Amino acid sequence: MQRENWTSLCNEIVAKYLSSQGYTESLHALEKAAGNSSLVADGYDGVPRNLRTLIEQSLSIVSAEALSRLQFEEKSTDALDESAAQIKQDEKQTYAVEKSLEDLHSSNILSIHTVSIPIHINGSWELTTAIATTGADKLITISDPDSGEVHHILDNTAVPLKDGAVGHDSAVLDLSQNPKHQRFIASAGMDGRIVIWDMQYARPYQTLKEHSRFVVRVTHSACGCFMASAGYDKKIVVYSVQGDSRSTIQYAKIHEICLDANPEAILFVPGPLKPPIEGRQVDGNKRTWLVFSQRGQVELTYAAMPCSDMDQENSLNFTLLRYNTNPDPDDHYAGYSLLDLSLHPSGQYLCAQTGDHVAAQRGSPGDQSVSLGSLNSGDSLSRLLILPLFSQMRRTTLWTEAPSSTFSNPRHAWCENGCQVWVTGEDGLLRQISIQGKVTASIPCHGQLPAVDSHSKNARHAATAAAWMRGGNTVIKGVIVLPDGRVASCGFDRTVKIVGKCHS
């Protein structure tokens, strides 16, 4: 969509807004002044109908167009430019569900992860890739992505390896493997516990009880020296990991960050030794930083982890830096929450996935779409904000077209080449989005929506609402990219789907 000038773009944005709000006379006056009687036809269907978001959407389209115009012979040191240049515009890969794993959990599956676990083969231990899923049934299931064979089921009946170690008494919400000490996996539960599991024995090794409410996230740093947990007691807890995995290790709390809202996403990233100056990192990646988001806030917060550099002043440890993700850095209006974080495969960019958990319940004047609570997907703000590390200036925004509501938080996973990203949805569709902002694949995976003999958006919204009434079995809770490039997702239909490329 090429734009002749910014005036026509602004006219389209205002026309769409006037149309959605029912300001017919003002719309006709604008069209007459612009000499164009079909301004609304060039607007943006399927995006929130408020002026703020329409402006943001238009800027995103301009950014995507710039990426799409890159030629293969052009050279760039920017990771997104390089990724965009790898995509062939005339080539569209097709995908299909290869297999369905249906007996891993007896209730809703809440998260999915790729792990390496030790398997005893011919008298020695070897690591193999497996899928780990967590569920509302209090279980963690470790299974083979090819055969579906279950390697381990981790639960609170396992005999502990150390005194005081116990499994979970409630639903398990998240999981993270220590990348340095791969024998050990940490799980987070609604019981407020972090459980460290020794996968050589598939038994609980240590239980941490630093939270008083749900622990929704747990993650390790790339070096394996730090772990962090996020809880709905409005706390983030940081732990150090000390010891030798060949003998014993120990997780110990070293810091606590108290918040004024519930944390939603946490991620360790590389960064400079000292806080960046005006967004510029002047001393390379010499320190680990923890970045996190909070419900109902548009800021990302970075926290400096302790550093072993003897020249570093201790006073800089756990320094907090805040960055506003709104397009206007002076605008702190919270029209969305940042619900999932990842590092782009290049390591140059932070990706923050949003969900609208406020405006979706307000509705917009003149909006006639069907709404059930916050299921008004006309107000959904599911998108991916891509920003340089330690910056508040967006590099681009990817609109996912995936419905989002208060009932389920969106998730995403990058392809290894950084050219595409897979995103979850509440309509049973697993979507692939290119770095240029285009939906390049849409795979029916989970649950089944009622048949709708209509192209009406209202009818489709009503069908989605009906699925929620039947238990929400179309909700996709998590997605991962396997080492061989296939994709695995889990959902409220209690299955894991393995998706692969179709071969002609």
Order of alpha helices (4+ residues) and beta strands (2+ residues): alpha-alpha-alpha-alpha-beta-beta-beta-beta-beta-beta-beta-beta-beta-beta-beta-beta-beta-beta-beta-beta-beta-beta-beta-beta-beta-beta-beta-beta-beta-alpha-beta-beta-beta
